[in-house]
Amino acid sequence: MSTLTSTVTSPTDVTGRAVARWGGFTPTMLGIELRRMLRNRRTIIFTLVFPAAMFFAFGGQDGWDEKVGQGNVAAYILVSMALYGAAMTAAAGGAMVAVERSLGWSRTLRLTPLNPAVYILTKALVALTMGTIAVTVVNIADIIQGKPHMPVGTWIACAVLTVVCTLVFAALGVFVGYLVPGENAMQVLGPGLALMSFLGNVFIPITEGTTMWHIASLTPMFGVAEIARSSLTHELPWYAVVNAVVWLALFVGGAAWWMSRDTARV
Amino acid sequence: MTTTTAVSLRDVTKNFGDVEAVRGIDLDIEPGEVVAFLGPNGAGKTTTIDMLLGLSQPTSGAVEVMGLSPRDAIARGLVSAVMQTGGLLKDLTVRETVAYVGSLFATTESVDEVLARAGITQLAGRKVGKCSGGEQQRLRFALALLPDPALLLLDEPTTGMDVEGRRAFWGEIREDASRGRTVLFATHYLEEADQYADRIILVSNGRVVADGTGSQVKALASGRTVRATWAGADVERLTALGGVDSVEVRGDTVHVHAKDTDAVARFLLGETDARDLEITARGLEEAFLNLTGVQQ
């Protein structure tokens, strides 16, 4: 009974009501969102364990210590695997947006002061944070292994570029999340991104100028991979930048198109 | 300004393409009223509630909640709602869900308090996906209590609840209303509307067809039905009897809907060769169907 009388204000008191600050953004919400991601076993395996395992599989191959730009082959592979891991986390985060909409969670949030743009911004922050964690995990695993070698500045530059590049895949995640309803988006995104990584010159180097290479240069991982490694290789071909920008536009456009179709029935 | 109307709808319509879901609703609800929005599926109840919540815009007309636009009222935590289904994340715990939503409002009740009020304190640590339909419904109720809203909208609130849960839920709602909270709930359960609402608004085909207390609405469709076997029934004489609403003849059987069925029975048995008389009360269910025109 005491719980019933403890309410201080009368519900009819309209004047004393404040509007939430920051469009409704709070650390509590961000904290719970991060905890959700870290609790999801599938996300952890695909994003944190798998990339590190891939590095150990490919990073120890013959010629790992050959020189590439400012570092060695192992460093080149390290950046590639970190990109793959970060892309996976971002895609997983993006797919969650679509899943949450299909569950009607967005409708629940619409009944709060939370601004929809702030919601997307929070999701982007979660994706970037998870991307950072994924990149850090791969880097730590590789430092322990001891083979990669590049200047510290390059190391950091590559990591930051990688995290930024993953926003392309956050958009892809939203897009796929709508195409594959329910919670199965990761089943498509997992193998899908692995395939794109093979095609996009991320896992295995493809000889420049071959037919395979020409096909590869058109796939979505190719551009961002070149950008992520540019600080190491000191090369950034124009077509890689075009590739990254075009795929970003396509994924964002696709995601935005689905979302706008969806808002009609929030 | 001092006596702000809780809900005000002015000539509100809503079309979805060619479909007219709401065809002109005029409505005022005063603070502290408990109002049932009663009607069959597709009557326009949910569409109207969506407009009150600012989830959709009326095609024409004006909607105000606590004297504000619906979005403004929501931004200030003045209005909240319990939806029928969905709207929850399965991988969050009950407590996390309440903490998450609560953090979005400028001022809120404490997490523990709303859990207690909704009767789910013992479920706090459970994943939402592992909760039963009734438990999830109570969680939605807890979320709706967070901003201590002046207006609470409930869309088929007791779906999935057992009898006990239903009673506890309505006890809590009545308690709230006595402290000044306005409650508008959509339902197609007649007893629920009759038992818990001060006022019943009957909607059908996007229009308000009746508006009053439970007994007023019931009186609109009061009366009983006399059924008898009477070959060659004299419809004209029957209709001329006082208190007869309608007469239907199906073959040798005649159905008479009337307020004074005793007089009809007396007439049929005394002055005609009608036999096999049967008198049935027209239940609320039938009254409801009559008013909303579902039978046709």
Boltz contact constraints between the chains, C-beta under 6 A:
constraints:
  - contact:
      token1: [A, 3]
      token2: [B, 113]
      max_distance: 6.0
  - contact:
      token1: [A, 3]
      token2: [B, 116]
      max_distance: 6.0
  - contact:
      token1: [A, 10]
      token2: [B, 180]
      max_distance: 6.0
  - contact:
      token1: [A, 11]
      token2: [B, 148]
      max_distance: 6.0
  - contact:
      token1: [A, 11]
      token2: [B, 150]
      max_distance: 6.0
  - contact:
      token1: [A, 11]
      token2: [B, 180]
      max_distance: 6.0
  - contact:
      token1: [A, 11]
      token2: [B, 181]
      max_distance: 6.0
  - contact:
      token1: [A, 12]
      token2: [B, 31]
      max_distance: 6.0
  - contact:
      token1: [A, 12]
      token2: [B, 150]
      max_distance: 6.0
  - contact:
      token1: [A, 12]
      token2: [B, 180]
      max_distance: 6.0
  - contact:
      token1: [A, 14]
      token2: [B, 66]
      max_distance: 6.0
  - contact:
      token1: [A, 17]
      token2: [B, 76]
      max_distance: 6.0
  - contact:
      token1: [A, 18]
      token2: [B, 106]
      max_distance: 6.0
  - contact:
      token1: [A, 19]
      token2: [B, 75]
      max_distance: 6.0
  - contact:
      token1: [A, 19]
      token2: [B, 76]
      max_distance: 6.0
  - contact:
      token1: [A, 20]
      token2: [B, 105]
      max_distance: 6.0
  - contact:
      token1: [A, 20]
      token2: [B, 106]
      max_distance: 6.0
  - contact:
      token1: [A, 24]
      token2: [B, 104]
      max_distance: 6.0
  - contact:
      token1: [A, 26]
      token2: [B, 103]
      max_distance: 6.0
  - contact:
      token1: [A, 28]
      token2: [B, 103]
      max_distance: 6.0
  - contact:
      token1: [A, 29]
      token2: [B, 100]
      max_distance: 6.0
  - contact:
      token1: [A, 29]
      token2: [B, 103]
      max_distance: 6.0
  - contact:
      token1: [A, 32]
      token2: [B, 96]
      max_distance: 6.0
  - contact:
      token1: [A, 32]
      token2: [B, 100]
      max_distance: 6.0
  - contact:
      token1: [A, 36]
      token2: [B, 91]
      max_distance: 6.0
  - contact:
      token1: [A, 103]
      token2: [B, 86]
      max_distance: 6.0
  - contact:
      token1: [A, 104]
      token2: [B, 86]
      max_distance: 6.0
  - contact:
      token1: [A, 104]
      token2: [B, 87]
      max_distance: 6.0
  - contact:
      token1: [A, 105]
      token2: [B, 89]
      max_distance: 6.0
  - contact:
      token1: [A, 107]
      token2: [B, 87]
      max_distance: 6.0
  - contact:
      token1: [A, 108]
      token2: [B, 87]
      max_distance: 6.0
  - contact:
      token1: [A, 111]
      token2: [B, 81]
      max_distance: 6.0
  - contact:
      token1: [A, 112]
      token2: [B, 101]
      max_distance: 6.0
  - contact:
      token1: [A, 112]
      token2: [B, 104]
      max_distance: 6.0
  - contact:
      token1: [A, 113]
      token2: [B, 75]
      max_distance: 6.0
  - contact:
      token1: [A, 113]
      token2: [B, 104]
      max_distance: 6.0
  - contact:
      token1: [A, 114]
      token2: [B, 104]
      max_distance: 6.0
  - contact:
      token1: [A, 266]
      token2: [B, 55]
      max_distance: 6.0
